């Protein structure tokens, strides 16, 4: 009887140990799977944000100072007022295009700025736009969903596209919200759990030289 009891106890301990080991292994596997899926979503969102900043910078570089004689006086840069709103329109077209998973309301800032040689903002030369549905400038008969916040720090008519053209940058700040329960799972291993990731991108292009 003692031998039978000892054998039964041993089998019970082995079963308990196997259950603990299985629980540890399945937890690691779940973390890896959720991490891979979440990374795929993040990567997809980042590609869209990257494309949006590039499209905005491309439009800004092409329009330069609005055309015409450089300067902000009468008859100079006749289309200067339309430059920045066309940049914002280009960004919005990308992030709201079919197939885009980006949530426009999660974009905290679109910044149009004069860039230095390192690609960063030069002084206070920047115009910032924030999400404000239907309150933005009108393009093609429709009000955009991003409106300017604060004063104009870099007027389009002052942009130099002469022999040494200015470089224009467009940057976006975006808060990605996790789709899978990865954040909640990670919360078991530390204080709280992440619910999202901050994503940002910027593109800088030299203004197209004037004629």
Steps between C-alpha positions, in 0.01 A plus 500: 500500500782740584659436162173565323446820695854618424452427128168686498653800676784504250260496205301784660814709545607433141157599371510821701850580376394438138202733542725779633749450218219498241357822644840672478560380144154595371537847656827559314349370175197726538722802563703422188188453285330814629824695459536389138139589417521837678829584330337433163222746579748762626715458190196546275398820681855633488524442124185708450628780725833493315326519163280787621797710612676433170196602295462819703866592456484421128205735450664769713824477303316516168287803595796673668394859582180501294659598170575837349756749624645409838378706793187587695417830328219577256526285189763276654440129572140525376401152617680508835175466695427163341836334565460372855139391457603295197770338714246411768259374235770270362567360849129450568445322168758239597381434855133478393557302182339156454706238679649743751463382859619832644249674727507873408391608850811328641727736305589761758699725267592571141791742485622692194838650574815655362774240536862548589782293348439218750130472415374666817287810541681829455406731786129571523440467125210255513124477449317240710169335414288289736200274451180701483235329282360731233669808648807508277565698182278428199655306211297395195181617668547295817629610839797297620507325836820669619503866602794724577588533866679814615664771296659460159871460558605454137296673232506336157578829325826529695632163386807531285523277194782695338860396449525355851145378562351447845425147612145426607415232755170331577473299819217301657442382856268203542380290791449138399250309716575132546263257331596178680495436878881523507498805725271332751713183500817701558322667791528173693879535495528863608314808617215566260493403136570702187190581296671671209820611332603849388594505131659792321651570161642796312602566142718788382531620142665801341259742331490462125712779347306786342542598137 
